[in-house]
Amino acid sequence: MSDYLKPALAVALPNLGGLAGVPINRRNRAQWFDLLKKPAWKPPDRVFAPMWTFLYSSMGYASYLVWRDGGGFSGAAMKPLTVYGAQLVLNWAWTPIFFGLRSLKWGLVEMVGLWGAVAATIYTFYPVSRVAAGLLVPYLGWLTLATTLTYTMWRDNKARAE
């Protein structure tokens, strides 16, 4: 496999999983999400797609660096990449839980778990590749904002929250 194909595949994987949630989001936006009370500080909708593309690409490239620098799945990269895979599954699960089930409460619970999994991913990436760990810091920052936003929406929409 070429030296360009490996990082390209690592970058593509999280983006493909993110794209899989788009139909769920679109189906439930107008009937549910757009009707919810949201805080004034919520970022504009146009920010989300480019931000997630950037974050998915950064996390994918970070996983490639850990795989490369940690000797692949049979080397020191095995544990960090397992933690990375777990956080990726949690990331992809948020859209079906929040938008698909229309659940503010379970979306928040899932988001808190995701935040912890990303923090653990950064922690396990650091000994293998400091650059890879650093690439995930904006992701954790965005999740902090998203968790706060989800909490605020849950709090302010208790009548609709499950």
C-alpha positions as CSV (number, residue, x, y, z in Angstrom):
1,M,0.0,0.0,0.0
2,S,1.4,3.4,-0.9
3,D,2.6,5.9,1.7
4,Y,-0.2,8.2,0.7
5,L,-3.0,5.6,0.7
6,K,-2.6,4.6,4.3
7,P,-3.1,8.1,5.8
8,A,-5.9,8.8,3.2
9,L,-7.8,5.7,4.4
10,A,-7.3,6.7,8.0
11,V,-8.7,10.2,7.3
12,A,-11.6,8.8,5.2
13,L,-12.8,6.3,7.9
14,P,-14.1,8.7,10.5
15,N,-15.5,11.0,7.8
16,L,-17.5,8.1,6.3
17,G,-19.0,7.2,9.6
18,G,-19.9,10.9,10.1
19,L,-21.6,11.0,6.7
20,A,-23.7,8.0,7.6
21,G,-25.5,10.0,10.2
22,V,-26.5,12.8,7.9
23,P,-29.8,11.2,6.7
24,I,-30.8,10.7,10.3
25,N,-30.0,14.3,11.1
26,R,-31.9,15.7,8.1
27,R,-35.0,13.5,8.7
28,N,-35.4,14.8,12.3
29,R,-34.3,18.4,12.0
30,A,-37.5,20.1,10.9
31,Q,-39.9,17.9,12.9
32,W,-38.0,18.0,16.2
33,F,-34.6,19.7,16.5
34,D,-35.6,23.0,14.9
35,L,-38.5,23.3,17.4
36,L,-36.3,23.0,20.5
37,K,-35.3,26.0,22.5
38,K,-31.5,26.7,22.0
39,P,-29.2,29.1,23.7
40,A,-28.1,32.3,21.9
41,W,-24.5,31.2,22.0
42,K,-25.2,28.1,19.8
43,P,-22.9,28.2,16.8
44,P,-24.6,28.8,13.5
45,D,-25.7,25.6,11.6
46,R,-23.3,26.4,8.8
47,V,-20.3,25.9,11.1
48,F,-21.1,22.2,12.0
49,A,-20.3,20.4,8.7
50,P,-16.9,22.1,8.1
51,M,-16.0,21.7,11.8
52,W,-16.8,18.0,11.8
53,T,-15.0,17.5,8.6
54,F,-11.9,19.1,10.1
55,L,-12.2,17.2,13.3
56,Y,-12.8,13.8,11.6
57,S,-9.9,14.4,9.3
58,S,-7.6,15.4,12.2
59,M,-8.6,12.4,14.3
60,G,-8.1,10.1,11.3
61,Y,-4.7,11.5,10.6
62,A,-3.8,11.2,14.3
63,S,-4.8,7.5,14.3
64,Y,-2.5,7.0,11.3
65,L,0.4,8.6,13.1
66,V,-0.1,6.4,16.1
67,W,-0.4,3.3,13.9
68,R,2.7,4.3,12.0
69,D,4.8,5.3,15.0
70,G,3.5,2.6,17.3
71,G,4.3,-0.4,15.1
72,G,0.7,-1.0,13.8
73,F,-1.8,-3.2,15.5
74,S,0.8,-5.6,16.9
75,G,3.0,-3.0,18.5
76,A,2.6,-0.2,21.0
77,A,-0.2,1.3,18.9
78,M,-2.6,-1.6,19.7
79,K,-4.1,-0.2,23.0
80,P,-4.3,3.5,21.8
81,L,-6.0,2.4,18.6
82,T,-8.5,0.2,20.5
83,V,-9.4,3.2,22.7
84,Y,-9.6,5.4,19.5
85,G,-11.9,2.8,17.9
86,A,-14.2,2.9,21.0
87,Q,-14.4,6.7,20.9
88,L,-15.1,6.6,17.2
89,V,-18.0,4.2,17.7
90,L,-19.3,6.4,20.5
91,N,-19.0,9.4,18.2
92,W,-20.9,7.8,15.4
93,A,-23.6,6.6,17.9
94,W,-24.5,10.1,19.1
95,T,-26.4,11.1,16.0
96,P,-28.8,8.1,16.0
97,I,-29.3,8.5,19.7
98,F,-29.8,12.3,19.7
99,F,-31.5,12.8,16.4
100,G,-32.8,9.3,15.6
101,L,-34.3,8.7,19.0
102,R,-34.9,12.4,19.6
103,S,-33.5,12.0,23.0
104,L,-31.8,15.0,24.7
105,K,-31.2,13.0,27.9
106,W,-29.6,10.0,26.3
107,G,-27.7,12.2,23.8
108,L,-26.2,14.0,26.8
109,V,-25.3,10.8,28.6
110,E,-23.7,9.5,25.5
111,M,-21.8,12.7,24.9
112,V,-20.4,12.7,28.4
113,G,-19.1,9.1,27.8
114,L,-17.7,10.3,24.4
115,W,-15.9,13.2,26.1
116,G,-14.3,10.7,28.5
117,A,-13.3,8.3,25.7
118,V,-11.7,11.2,23.7
119,A,-9.7,12.3,26.8
120,A,-8.6,8.6,27.2
121,T,-7.6,8.5,23.6
122,I,-5.5,11.6,23.9
123,Y,-3.9,10.1,27.0
124,T,-3.0,6.8,25.3
125,F,-1.9,8.5,22.1
126,Y,0.6,10.8,23.9
127,P,3.3,8.3,24.6
128,V,3.2,7.0,21.0
129,S,2.9,10.4,19.2
130,R,2.7,13.7,20.9
131,V,1.6,15.2,17.5
132,A,-1.3,12.7,17.3
133,A,-2.4,13.6,20.9
134,G,-2.2,17.3,20.0
135,L,-4.3,16.8,16.9
136,L,-7.2,15.6,19.2
137,V,-7.2,18.6,21.5
138,P,-9.5,20.7,19.2
139,Y,-11.8,17.7,19.1
140,L,-12.0,17.6,22.9
141,G,-12.6,21.4,22.9
142,W,-15.4,21.1,20.4
143,L,-17.0,18.2,22.4
144,T,-16.8,20.4,25.5
145,L,-18.8,23.0,23.7
146,A,-21.2,20.4,22.3
147,T,-21.7,18.8,25.7
148,T,-22.5,22.1,27.2
149,L,-24.9,22.9,24.4
150,T,-26.6,19.5,24.8
151,Y,-26.9,20.0,28.5
152,T,-28.4,23.4,28.1
153,M,-30.9,22.2,25.5
154,W,-31.8,19.3,27.8
155,R,-32.3,21.7,30.7
156,D,-34.3,24.2,28.7
157,N,-36.5,21.6,27.0
158,K,-37.4,19.3,29.9
159,A,-41.0,18.9,28.5
160,R,-39.5,17.3,25.4
161,A,-36.5,15.6,27.0
162,E,-36.5,11.9,27.5
